[in-house]
Amino acid sequence: MELFDRVEKAIDTVRPYLQADGGDVKIVEITADNIVRLELTGTCSNCSMSTMTMKAGIEEAVKRAVPEIVSVEAVNGLVSVSR
């Protein structure tokens, strides 16, 4: 399975929780140095809890499933989380 597909599958484990609150997340890119850039959408794009969501939810799920990922960043400027 390709890296993109593995990251997408990891995100799919937290996606229902985001969608339940009217938000979502999509992969913008995975760089050559294994940095995942995401766009938080819907209510997640301007939620005051987005840093917590990124750190405790999305980043945790991605790094657990795809340990070679070095960093998870939001491109809409809200948060940047790295190992």
C-alpha positions in Angstrom: 0.0 0.0 0.0 1.3 3.4 -0.9 2.2 6.0 1.7 -0.6 8.3 0.7 -3.1 5.4 1.1 -1.8 4.5 4.5 -2.0 8.1 5.7 -5.6 8.4 4.3 -6.6 5.1 6.0 -5.2 6.5 9.3 -7.1 9.7 8.9 -10.3 7.8 8.1 -10.2 6.4 11.7 -10.7 9.9 13.1 -12.7 11.4 10.2 -16.2 10.4 11.7 -15.5 12.4 14.8 -14.6 15.5 12.7 -17.6 15.1 10.5 -19.9 14.7 13.5 -19.0 18.3 14.4 -19.3 19.6 10.8 -15.7 19.4 9.9 -13.3 17.3 7.9 -9.7 17.1 6.8 -8.0 16.4 3.5 -4.5 15.6 2.5 -2.9 18.4 0.5 0.5 16.7 0.1 3.0 14.4 1.6 6.5 15.7 0.9 9.5 13.8 0.0 10.8 14.1 3.5 7.6 12.6 5.0 5.8 15.7 6.1 2.0 15.4 5.8 0.2 18.7 5.0 -3.5 18.7 5.7 -6.3 21.2 5.2 -8.9 21.3 8.0 -12.2 22.1 6.4 -15.7 23.0 7.6 -16.0 23.9 11.2 -12.5 22.5 11.8 -11.0 25.3 9.8 -11.7 27.9 12.4 -12.4 25.9 15.6 -10.6 26.9 18.8 -10.0 23.2 19.5 -8.2 22.6 16.2 -4.8 22.4 17.8 -6.0 19.7 20.2 -7.8 17.9 17.4 -4.6 17.9 15.3 -2.3 16.8 18.1 -4.4 14.3 20.0 -6.5 13.0 17.1 -5.1 13.3 13.7 -1.4 13.3 14.4 -1.6 10.4 16.8 -3.6 8.3 14.4 -1.2 9.0 11.5 2.0 8.4 13.4 0.6 5.2 15.0 -0.3 3.8 11.6 2.6 5.3 9.5 5.6 5.7 11.8 7.8 7.0 9.1 5.8 10.3 9.0 8.0 13.0 10.6 5.5 15.8 10.9 1.8 16.7 10.5 0.9 20.2 9.5 -2.2 22.2 8.8 -1.8 24.3 5.7 -4.6 26.7 6.7 -2.1 28.1 9.2 -3.7 26.9 12.4 -1.2 24.4 13.7 2.0 22.6 13.0 3.0 19.5 14.9 6.2 17.5 14.6 7.9 14.7 16.3 
